[in-house]
């Protein structure tokens, strides 16, 4: 028992609040919303006195959990009974739970094997979104968010989370332990390219912010950082051709050069699904290369030409560049849930990448298993598929080591 007013009943409520984490599949975050009644049977316990609490869960619904509580003194006598304590349930999963328990050591954006990060919505209500927002955005950024149209606000928030969490992953890798999203300052150039303009001012944090690239759709945002090298990234939804539409559509003719259409035919033939996938890869690779060249979202896509492939990479250059200055871009297909997919939309059988949990090392982080993957056949029409393309000095080096295999 402490001296703070209300602390005793609050402690009992906290015990109730941990029950969903052990017994419910999701939405574990509880916040008090109603109380039917409290009865006291003795004087207030003295500071330092130890008491016990029993919680009876009476009702569990999608939106709320209701319980009765009993608090007893050390001699076993009942001090208080609480009836009808109702907590509202808020959207929650493993990743959100870890972030809320230790927000300076866990991230919303998940890191992929290629070093980029993916941010997606782990919340289904405005209250849960607000909890995430307060850990990532400062006062000025919250004002910007509030002034935006709801759809634009949704994309902008995911983009800010992706950028800030990409920087936090980079700082964690360098040995910095506690970094809050709100400590990372981000501004936008006229082209739309984000720039890191503030890092935490403490020991171990590099003096020079990293370079960063960002891309997003309505539901997903991706970002990549590097301390000093050029980086670029893009995400594109794979749009299947309508039924009955033959290969070599007007869209391909308008979007691709003659050489690119020949390469597309070599890679996908007349398979409409593969043509749609490779077209998304071409678009994503071009835009990733544009962002790496600092031409960003204002670039004209057809200025960039896909001229070759190796396994997992595309070779892209501008139409006025020498071949020796071409840029290599890696690519990965994912689902809307961030699962890596093969060319036919089937899960590859492992999570996106680094998912952080509170039960970890001295830094408070370690990788944990992702969700179980269903290995049943997945038709292209059953799942939203996306292509992420990114480039960095590490991607360039890996691709050039394989350059003899490109075509």
N, C-alpha and C positions, 0 to 999 in steps of 0.2 A: 504494500500500500504506500503510495506517494502522497505528498501534500497538495498536489495540483487539484483544483476543484473539478469533479467529474471524471477523474482519471480511473477510478475503480470500475465504474460501469462501462467506460470506454474500453478498458482492458477486457472485460467480459465480452463486449461486442467484437473486439478483435479476434477473440477465440472463435466466436461464431463465424467471423469473416474468413477464417482459414479452412472451414469445413468444405466449401465447394471445390477448393483446389485439390482435395484428396478424393472427392467422390463424384464430381461432375465432369463431363467430357470437355466442356468449354465454357466460356463466359463466367469466369471465376471471380471477377472483380465485383465486390458488393459495396454499396454505399447505403447508409440508413435512410429510410423514407417514411416509416410509420412506426408507432408504438401504441399498443392497446392499453397497457397499464403497468405500473410498478408498485409493489408493496414492500415496505420496509418493516423489519421485525426486531430491530435493536438499534443502539446508538452507532454513530459512524465509527468505523474501526480506526485505531490509532495508526499514525505514520509508522511504517516498518512492519506492521502486522501482515502475516501471510494468510491468504484466503484461497478457497478452491471454487471452481465454477463448473457446473454441468449444463450442457446445452442439449435440448431436445429439438430436432428438426421436425416441424409439424407440416410444412407444405412446401413443395418445390414446383415452381412454374417456369415457363420460358423467360418471363420478365422479372420474377422476384422469388425470394426464399423467405419463409417465415419460421421463427423458432421461439421457444420458451427457454428462459435461462434461470438458474438458481445459483446464488452466491452464498457460500457457507464460511463461517469463521473457523479458526483452527480447532476449536473444541467441538465442531460438528453442528453447531446451531445455525439455523438459517438466518442470514442477515437480510437478503432481499430476493424477491421473485419478480422476474420480468415476463410479461405475457404479451404475445403477439408482436414481437420485435420483427419488423419486415425490412429486408434489405432489397433494393433494386439491383438487378443483374445488368452488368455492362459487358459489351463484346470484349472477348479476351481469348488469347491462345498462348501457346508456349512462348513465342517470341515477344508478344506484348507483355506477358507476365514478367519475363526476365528483364525487359527494359524498364518496367515500372518499379521493380524491386531495386535495381541498381542502374539508374539511367545514365550514370557517368561511365559505365563499363559495358553496356550492352546497346545494341543498335537495332533500329527497325529495318534498315536496308541490309539485305543479305549479300554476302560476297561470293561471287562465282569463282571457279577455278582459274579463270583468265585474269583475275585481279579487279574486274569491274564489279559494281554493286547494283542490285535491283531493289527498288522500293515499290511496294504495293500496299494497298489498304488492308490493314488487319483490324479494322473497326467497322461496325455497322450502324453506329449511332453517333450523334454529334457530341455527346458527353465524352465518349471514349476518344474521339478525334481531338477534343479539347485537351485531354490529358497528354496526348502525344505532342500537340502543338506547343504547349507550355514548356516542354523540355527542349524544343528545337528552335523556336522563334523568339527574337527579342521584341521589345515594344514597337519599334519602327516596322519590323517585318509583320507583326500581327496587324498593324494598321493597314499595310499593303494588302494582306490577305482579306481583311474585312471589306475592303473597297472593291474587290473583284466580284464578277458574276460567279454564281455557284460552280458552274462547270470549270471556268478558268481558275477559280480558287482551288478546286480539287487537284488540277494538274500542277498548279504552281506549288502547292504544299508538298506534293510527292516529289517534285523536282528539288525543292530546298532540302527535304529530308535526305534524298539520294546524295546530293552534293556534300552536305555536312557529314553524313555517315561515312561516305567514301574517305573524307579527310580524317575522320576519327579512326577508321580502320588503319589508315596509313600511320597515324600517330601511335596507335596501340602497337603496331608492328615495330616501331622504332623504340619501344620501351616505355612510353608515356602511359601511365595507368588510368587515371581518372580524367576524362574529357567529356564535357557536356556539349550537346549539340548547339545550345544557345551561345556557347563560347566561340563558335566559328562564325566569322563575319563573311557575308557573300554579297557582292554587287553584280550588276549586269552591264556589259558594254552595249553600245548601240546595236551591234549585230545580234545581240541576244546571248553572247557567250558569257558564262558566269566567271567571276574572278574572286578568288579568296583574298579578302582584304584585312582579315583579323584572325590571329591564332591566340590561344591562351598564353599569357605572359608569365611563364614560370620555368623553372629548371627543366631541361631535357627537351623542350619544345624548340624545333628549328626556327631560326630567325626569319627564313625566307619561306613564304607560303608555297605550296605546290601548285602546279598547273592542273586545271580540271576541265573536263568536258561533260556535257549533260545532254540527254535526249529524253523525250517522254511521249507517251500516248495518253489517252483519256484515263487509263487504268494502271499504267506502269511507268516507272521512271528508272533510267539507268545512268550511271556516272562512273568516271574513271579518273584517277589522279596520277601524277608523276612528279617527283621533286624538281626536275629540270628539263625533261624531254617533252617533245610534242605528243599530245594525246588527242584522240577523237573517238566519238562513239555515236551510234544511232540505233534506234529500235523501229522496226517496221512490222506491221501485221501482214501475215500471209493471206492474200485475198484470192480464193479459188475462182477460176473462170466459171461463169454461169454454164449450166448444163447445155450441151449442144454447140458451144462456141469452140471453134477449132483453134489449133495452135497457130501462132503468127498473127495475133489479133492486131487491131489498129493501135491498142494501148502499147503493145510491144514495139510496134513500128515507130510510134511517137517517142517512146522513152529510151530506145536503144539505138546505138549506131549499127551500121551494117556488120562491123566486126563483132560487136557484142551479140547481135542476133545469131550470127554463125556459131559463136561460142555457146550460146544458150541452146541451140539445136544439138550441138555436140554433147552437152551435159545432160539434157532432158529429153531429147527426141520429141515425140508427139505426146508424151505423157503430160496431161493438163495439170495434174497435181504437182509434178516436179517442176514444170515450167513456172507455175505460180510461186513455188518456193525459191527457185533460183532468181526470179525477177525481184522478189523481196530482198534476197541477198545482194543483188546488184545495187538496188536503191540504197540499202543500208550501208554498203561498203563505200559508195560514192559520198554519202553525207558524212560518214565517219572521217574519210580522207579530207573532206572540205573543212571540217572542224579542226582537224589536226593542222591544217594549213592556215588556221585563223580566219578563214573566209566564212565559216559558220553557217547559220541559217539563211544568210542573205545570198549564199552562193547559188549559181545556176547549175542544177544537177548535171545537165549534159556537158558541162565543161570538164567533168571527170569521166574517165573511160576505164572500164574493166577490161583488162587485156590478157588476163591469165589466171589460173588457179593452181593451187596445190591442195592436198588434203587439209581442210580446215582453214584455208586462207584464200583471199582474192588479191590480185595485184592490180592497183589502181594508179593512174597518172592523169594529170591534166592534159588537155589537148595540145598545149604548147610546151610540154616538158620533154626533155630527153628521156629515153627509156631507163637510163641509169639512175634517174631521180624518182622513179616510180615508188609508190608506198604500198607496203603489204598490210592487209586488213584481215584480222581473224573474224570468225563468225560462229554463232551458236544458235540453234533453234530451241525455243522454250515454249511452255504452255503459259496460260494466263496466271497459273499458280507458281510459276518459276521453275517448273520441272524441266530439265534438259530432255529434248526429244530427238529421235533420229529422223531421217529424211521422210519417213512415212507417218510421222506423228506419234510414234510409240515412245513411252518413257524409257530412258536409258537405264533406270534402275538405281539411281542415287540422287540425293538432294542436290539443289543448286550449288551449294558450297558451304561456306563457314557460317553456321548458325550458333550464336553465342548463348551461353547459359550462365546463371549465377553460381552454380556449384562447381567452380573451376579452380584455377591455380591461384597463386598469390595475387595475380592481377585481377582475379575474379572472373576469368573467362576460360571457356574451353569449348571445343566443338562437340555437338550432340547429334544423335541420330535424327534424321528428318522423318517425315511421315512414311508409312509403308506405301510401296508403289504397286499398283495393280498392273500386272503384266498382260492383261487381256488385250486383244486386238482393238485398236482405236482407228475408226474411220476418220478421214480428213474433215468430214462435216461435223464431227461430234465435239471438236475441241478447237478453241481459238489458239492459233499458232502465231508466234512472233519470231522474228530474226533479230538478234543483237549482233552488231558488227562493231569492232573496236580496233584501235591501233595505238601502239606505244613503242618505245625503244625495245622492250622485251619481245613484243610481237614481231617487230621487224627482224630482230636477230634470229628468232626461232624459224621464221619463214625463209630467211636467206640460207639457213643451214640446209633447208629442203629444196632450195631453188632449182636444183637440177631436175626435179620431178614436175615442174610446172608446165602447163600447156596453155 
